[in-house]
Amino acid sequence: MKMDGPKELGFDFSHLEPKLTKNLKLLFNYYRKGTPVEMTKRILHVVTNVNHYIDPAEPTGLWLSELTHAWHVFDEQGYEQHIVSPKGGLSPLEPRALKWPLLDVTAKAWLADEASMALLANTARPDQIDPAQFDAIYFTGGHAVMWDFPDNVGLQQITQAIFERGGIVSSVCHGYCGLLNTRLSDGSLLVAGRQLTGFSWTEEVLAGVVKKIPYNAEAEMKERGAIYEKGLIPFTPKVVTDGCLVTGQNPQSAKATARRVAALL
């Protein structure tokens, strides 16, 4: 016997947001048919609050496409997404990422959407985040993160909690700076003995920024015992997976990194 669905019983979800509609239908089916409920996965994106290099006259910030590429991939999966930053509030944008050919369709759409831009103007603080509510954390890049990601205790605590309960810890480009000093409950560095990638020193040299940045992230990772890998050709997609750790080398790797995360969830 075919059971009536929500529409036949007078429940109309058509006016609601698609993701909310999906969850309501899942709950409806659970109570009507005993169908197991698979709730939407939740992703926590991490962005910077820093707006300049060592020289205050040299602006930097979030590399927008590293956020928007991943956001688009996760949105297609119906995942719930939130944004956190070391201090909360505004996440400035890296000007170089807002020019052709780096400004792609997803980044343009984000810039044109008032609600999306509001998300970057009002990011959460780490102390406002319950890591138990998230299935994955995704560290975005831009040179700015080299200053405010590595030693933020709140972000380290969130990362540790997600990783130790089997969630996915991921980063793209300079986002891996957020993993440099994160320790697990036993005191060991999360990155020690694990395969990963991130923006290479070769790419820093080619980008012409070696005198503007505070350290060599690739070398710092190796010093901490990480098994660093990079692509043969700079500025081409490269993703490395080691268990629940997923890392992408550069801006060109953001989509592939997010897809790898989605495949693991």
Order of alpha helices (4+ residues) and beta strands (2+ residues): alpha-beta-alpha-beta-alpha-alpha-beta-alpha-alpha-beta-beta-alpha-alpha-beta-beta-beta-alpha
